[in-house]
Amino acid sequence: MSIRLFVVIVVACGLVGCSSGTKPIKTGSLTGEVKRMSGDPIGKVKVVFYPKSGPTAVTTTDDAGKFKADVPLGECRVAVVSGGEAKSSDMSPEATAKAAEGDARVDPQFASPESSGLTVKVEPKQAEKVVFIVK
């Protein structure tokens, strides 16, 4: 009897669906750099991508200011936050702006997607490298 019940449940799940109802987020692989206006790379800073829909994506630049991240497709606002102050998992715009206070490596205006002015459109097969210029 328990085997029949198991088979009925498996068949019902196959017909009705036993998923959470959420669709997987489509992402694109994005590569780029963070540089100063002088052209000097800025290493060990967080680059935070805020898509119109989907989860926030976060990556950290290497010593040469380069990064790679899987980011939800479409338009994203971007913040660049000095690495040392943004250790928590809270990457909301308010948290990143507050975290940037007192760190002179990157101008605090770039710590918030509202004031950074940085945006990127993420495509399924991104061919171009993105370069963000910050103060």
N, C-alpha and C positions, 0 to 999 in steps of 0.2 A: 504494500500500500504506500509506503514512504517513497518508493522509487517512482510510482505513478505521479504522486504529488510533485516531486522534483521535476519530472518531465513536463507536467502541466505548467509549472512556474517558468521553466526555461522557454517553452513555446509561447507563453503569454508575454514574456519580456521581449521575445523576438518580434511578436506582432505589434505590441503597443510601444515598446521601447522602454528601457530601464535607465535612461540617461538623466542627467540633472537638467536637461533642456537648454544648456548653454552651448553656444557654438564655439569652437576653438578660435582663438585670436590669430589672425593672419599677420605674420611679421616679415620684415625685410632685414637683411643683414647690412648694417651701415658701418662704414669705416670713415675715419676722419682724423682731424687734428684740432687742437686748441692752441692758438698763438696770440701773442701780444701784437699791438699795432706795429711794433718794430720788426716783427717777423720771428721773434724768439719764441720757442715752444714753451708751454706751461705744463709741466709734468705733475702728476699726483693730484689732480683735481677731479671732482666728480662731474660728469655730464648727465643731466637729468632731462629725459624726454617726456613731455606731457601731451599725449595724443588726445584728439577730440573724443575718442571712445577707446576703451581698453585700459589696461594697467599702465602705470608709469614704468618706464625703463630707465635703469641707472647703470652707468659704467664709469670706470676710472681710467684716466689717461696714464700712459707709461711715462718714463723719464723724458722721453722725446716729445711728449704732448700728444701722442697718437692713441686712438681708441678704436674699439670694435664693439658693436652692440646689436642685439636682435630687438627691433623696435616695431610696435604696431604700425601697419600700413596707413598712409595718409598724412595729413598735415599734423605736425607736432610743434608745440612751443618748446623752447629749450632754456635751461638754466645751467650755469657753470658755477660750481661751488667749490671753494678751497677744500681739499680732502680732509684735513685734520678736524674740522669742526662738524662734519656731517656724518657721524658714525651711527646714528640711530636709523631704524628702518622707516622712520617717518620722513618721506620725501615730498610732503605736501608743499605747495608754494610758500605758505606761511612759515613752515619749519625751515626750509632752505634759506629764506631771506633772513630769519632770525639767527640761524647758525653762522651766517657770513659776517655778522657784526664783529669787529675787532681783528679781522684777518686781512692784511693788506696785499696778499698775493693776487687776488682778483677783486676788482672794484665791486662793492656790494650790489650795485644795480644789476649785475649779471646773475645774482643768486636767485632772482625771482623771474619766472617766465613772463610775468606782466611787465616788468621793466627792462628785461634784457634786450628785447627787440630781436632775439635770435629765433629763427624758425627753420624747419626743414620739411620737405615733402618726401616721405619714405615710399619707395616703389618696390614691387616684388623682386626685381632684379636690379638693384642699385649698382650702376657701373661707376659713377663718379664718386670721388672722395669728397667729403664735406669738410670745410675749414671754417671754424668759428674764430673770429677775431674779437678779443676782449681787451679791456684796459687793465 
